[in-house]
Amino acid sequence: MSNEVTLEAISQLIDDKLARQKQDIISETSRNTMALMESYFDPKFNLLTEEITDIKEKLIPRSRFDDLEEEVRFLKSLFSQMKGGWTKNQRRSTH
């Protein structure tokens, strides 16, 4: 083998070795990053899930809310009618 061919072969081996090392470093960094993210975010997501569950347990069903809203509308209209009646009665009693 000539020196040029030998150097080319050595260069190719070095390039291959560097490419494998680069891939190994990327893989290791990715694994470490995932482990770090899991250890940081998993407890927070678990706590968030618990809080959301607690909130959902305290909420009234939408149908019950709609019923209450309708009752409030009815009571407001009834109050307005009664208030109007009182106002008319007061005017009559003062005249």
Buried (B, 14 or more C-beta within 10 A) or exposed (E): EEEEEEEEEEEEEEEEEEEEEEEEEEEEEEEEEEEEEEEEEEEEEEEEEEEEEEEEEEEEEEEEEEEEEEEEEEEEEEEEEEEEEEEEEEEEEEE
